[in-house]
Amino acid sequence: MAAQEQTDVTIVGAGIVGICCALSLLEKGKTVRLVDKDAPGQGASCGNAGVVSPWSCIPQSVPGLWKKIPGWLLDPEGPVAIRPGYLPKALPWALRFLKSGSAKELPAIARAMAELNRPNVDIYRRHLAGTGHEHLLRDSCYLHIYRDASAADLHDLTWKLRAEHGAPLELLNGDELREIEPCLSTDYKAAVLIKDQARAMAPGRIGTVLADKARALGGAFVQAHVHELRPDEDGWSIMTDKGDFHSPQVVAAAGAWSMRLLAPLGVRVPLEAERGYHVLFRDPGVSLNNSIMEVDAKFVSSSMEMGLRSAGTAEFAGLDAPPNYRRARMLVRQTKRMLPDLNTENTEEWMGARPSLPDSLPCIDEVPGQAGLFTAFGHGHYGLGMAPMTGRIIADLVTQTVPNIDLAPYSSARF
Ligand SMILES: Cc1cc2nc3c(=O)[nH]c(=O)nc-3n(C[C@H](O)[C@H](O)[C@H](O)COP(=O)(O)OP(=O)(O)OC[C@H]3O[C@@H](n4cnc5c(N)ncnc54)[C@H](O)[C@@H]3O)c2cc1C
């Protein structure tokens, strides 16, 4: 344990968001203590699909989505599942989620997402520079693949919105698609190609490498469970199972667990654990050159250092329910249909909780009425991509620099 005596900022949560906050704060000359119950870069941050897209600006809730949800819930292989008994708890969140997907709210949400994602590849490259692990982020395209060619329509609302935010898009037919990705099934008749983005070759390792960099820059890491944040005379007490710490400022970056620390302080934010699964094919026998989104089944596949990973599905069951690995085995079957030559022996299953807010935007602010308490959580489906800019904003807020963007969409008081 390397806790410093005098530390300006304690960050609770060493997922990719907390780690990026630490790096940006260290760049600004602040002393930093990262606290996590687990090793750095675990949680949702190690099991994701690895997509890092500067063009990501489409929230999960979009106009017309509600029509698809009943079918998804009834289909055992559908992309959304609610554990029996959890529906009453999930319902208020679900209603807010559907409301945020109105045509009226969409443009502002898209703008706020775009602001957070635009510089992500550049900032990651800067963070990784000099670590010897620069290869963990690879230039990539993002292919959204369709069985029904007529469904790949660049005039569709969401594609138009992406284009408005600068995304370089190209429509491909089936043959053009297989020139780029020869292993895909011939069932796919069209694709939309998003260019100029990146993918993580091992999302968890990016976290550990960047946490090591934070330590090399003087940051401390403490492996401890934080059970309470308490305001004191000159800042915050951070009460943990390994003893208590103090710092003038504290950042809540505890992902899906964040409200366990903030609710007792009167913060009211509808944070839901949107549980996702992945399956890793350790010996896939095929490989992909880009990130691939299977549009109908809504999962993403990508070749990584460890093998080929398919990640997706949204399960609502609360933070503490045990995993239902049938959701991961469903991804095995779906990926095999997409990649007919895939070897499905030697797989590994994983479950993790996306910290999801109904409008697909995170909370990034200093909590009103709680000086020195900052939020950096709620990044939902997009946290790998949004983490670098979140770190920059937090570093600005902590050092009382006015960030160059409108922060109102990320206020923890917006709900
Ligand atoms: C299947 C799946 C696929 C995804 N694909 C993508 C993708 O392709 N691109 C993308 O941008 N995003 C993706 N995401 C989303 C992304 O992974 C998350 O938004 C992101 O990892 C959230 O990071 P975080 O640091 O906020 O949370 P986490 O990584 O969960 O970190 C939170 C940390 O807080 C710690 N913690 C919590 N409570 C306490 C406590 N009381 N005391 C001490 N420590 C505590 C936890 O141990 C954990 O390490 C995906 C997510 C899933 C599940």
The ligand as an SDF file (V2000), in Angstrom:
LIG
                    3D

 53 58  0  0  0  0  0  0  0  0999 V2000
  -20.3760   -6.0280  -22.4630 C   0  0  0  0  0  0  0  0  0  0  0  0
  -19.9090   -4.6120  -22.4610 C   0  0  0  0  0  0  0  0  0  0  0  0
  -19.3860   -4.0600  -23.6320 C   0  0  0  0  0  0  0  0  0  0  0  0
  -18.9620   -2.7320  -23.6550 C   0  0  0  0  0  0  0  0  0  0  0  0
  -18.3680   -2.2390  -24.7910 N   0  0  0  0  0  0  0  0  0  0  0  0
  -17.9030   -0.9720  -24.7880 C   0  0  0  0  0  0  0  0  0  0  0  0
  -17.2060   -0.4640  -25.9150 C   0  0  0  0  0  0  0  0  0  0  0  0
  -16.9600   -1.1840  -26.8780 O   0  0  0  0  0  0  0  0  0  0  0  0
  -16.7920    0.8320  -25.9100 N   0  0  0  0  0  0  0  0  0  0  0  0
  -17.0350    1.6520  -24.8400 C   0  0  0  0  0  0  0  0  0  0  0  0
  -16.6880    2.8320  -24.8970 O   0  0  0  0  0  0  0  0  0  0  0  0
  -17.6460    1.1760  -23.7220 N   0  0  0  0  0  0  0  0  0  0  0  0
  -18.0740   -0.1080  -23.6750 C   0  0  0  0  0  0  0  0  0  0  0  0
  -18.6820   -0.6060  -22.5590 N   0  0  0  0  0  0  0  0  0  0  0  0
  -18.8950    0.2980  -21.4270 C   0  0  0  0  0  0  0  0  0  0  0  0
  -17.6460    0.4950  -20.5870 C   0  0  0  0  0  0  0  0  0  0  0  0
  -16.9960   -0.7370  -20.3530 O   0  0  0  0  0  0  0  0  0  0  0  0
  -18.0320    1.1310  -19.2480 C   0  0  0  0  0  0  0  0  0  0  0  0
  -18.8210    2.2830  -19.4640 O   0  0  0  0  0  0  0  0  0  0  0  0
  -16.7880    1.5570  -18.4840 C   0  0  0  0  0  0  0  0  0  0  0  0
  -15.9190    0.4780  -18.3300 O   0  0  0  0  0  0  0  0  0  0  0  0
  -17.1570    2.1370  -17.1340 C   0  0  0  0  0  0  0  0  0  0  0  0
  -15.9480    2.4380  -16.4860 O   0  0  0  0  0  0  0  0  0  0  0  0
  -15.9400    2.8570  -14.9790 P   0  0  0  0  0  0  0  0  0  0  0  0
  -14.5200    3.1390  -14.6330 O   0  0  0  0  0  0  0  0  0  0  0  0
  -16.9520    3.9280  -14.7470 O   0  0  0  0  0  0  0  0  0  0  0  0
  -16.5150    1.5690  -14.2020 O   0  0  0  0  0  0  0  0  0  0  0  0
  -15.8020    0.2130  -13.8070 P   0  0  0  0  0  0  0  0  0  0  0  0
  -14.8400   -0.2290  -14.8130 O   0  0  0  0  0  0  0  0  0  0  0  0
  -16.8610   -0.7400  -13.4290 O   0  0  0  0  0  0  0  0  0  0  0  0
  -14.9370    0.6420  -12.5430 O   0  0  0  0  0  0  0  0  0  0  0  0
  -15.5320    0.9890  -11.3140 C   0  0  0  0  0  0  0  0  0  0  0  0
  -14.5650    0.5740  -10.2370 C   0  0  0  0  0  0  0  0  0  0  0  0
  -15.0310    1.0300   -8.9850 O   0  0  0  0  0  0  0  0  0  0  0  0
  -14.6640    0.0760   -8.0140 C   0  0  0  0  0  0  0  0  0  0  0  0
  -15.5280    0.2730   -6.8540 N   0  0  0  0  0  0  0  0  0  0  0  0
  -16.8710    0.3190   -6.8420 C   0  0  0  0  0  0  0  0  0  0  0  0
  -17.3160    0.5360   -5.5830 N   0  0  0  0  0  0  0  0  0  0  0  0
  -16.2290    0.6280   -4.8020 C   0  0  0  0  0  0  0  0  0  0  0  0
  -16.0380    0.8400   -3.4120 C   0  0  0  0  0  0  0  0  0  0  0  0
  -17.0730    1.0450   -2.5860 N   0  0  0  0  0  0  0  0  0  0  0  0
  -14.7770    0.8550   -2.9200 N   0  0  0  0  0  0  0  0  0  0  0  0
  -13.7160    0.6700   -3.7450 C   0  0  0  0  0  0  0  0  0  0  0  0
  -13.8450    0.4690   -5.0810 N   0  0  0  0  0  0  0  0  0  0  0  0
  -15.0840    0.4510   -5.5970 C   0  0  0  0  0  0  0  0  0  0  0  0
  -14.9080   -1.2550   -8.7100 C   0  0  0  0  0  0  0  0  0  0  0  0
  -14.1530   -2.2810   -8.0930 O   0  0  0  0  0  0  0  0  0  0  0  0
  -14.4210   -0.9420  -10.1240 C   0  0  0  0  0  0  0  0  0  0  0  0
  -13.0800   -1.2970  -10.3250 O   0  0  0  0  0  0  0  0  0  0  0  0
  -19.0960   -1.9310  -22.4960 C   0  0  0  0  0  0  0  0  0  0  0  0
  -19.5840   -2.4980  -21.3180 C   0  0  0  0  0  0  0  0  0  0  0  0
  -19.9770   -3.8240  -21.2920 C   0  0  0  0  0  0  0  0  0  0  0  0
  -20.4560   -4.4160  -20.0060 C   0  0  0  0  0  0  0  0  0  0  0  0
  1  2  1  0
  2  3  1  0
  2 52  2  0
  3  4  2  0
  4  5  1  0
  4 50  1  0
  5  6  2  0
  6  7  1  0
  6 13  1  0
  7  8  2  0
  7  9  1  0
  9 10  1  0
 10 11  2  0
 10 12  1  0
 12 13  2  0
 13 14  1  0
 14 15  1  0
 14 50  1  0
 15 16  1  0
 16 17  1  0
 16 18  1  0
 18 19  1  0
 18 20  1  0
 20 21  1  0
 20 22  1  0
 22 23  1  0
 23 24  1  0
 24 25  2  0
 24 26  1  0
 24 27  1  0
 27 28  1  0
 28 29  2  0
 28 30  1  0
 28 31  1  0
 31 32  1  0
 32 33  1  0
 33 34  1  0
 33 48  1  0
 34 35  1  0
 35 36  1  0
 35 46  1  0
 36 37  1  0
 36 45  1  0
 37 38  2  0
 38 39  1  0
 39 40  1  0
 39 45  2  0
 40 41  1  0
 40 42  2  0
 42 43  1  0
 43 44  2  0
 44 45  1  0
 46 47  1  0
 46 48  1  0
 48 49  1  0
 50 51  2  0
 51 52  1  0
 52 53  1  0
M  END
$$$$
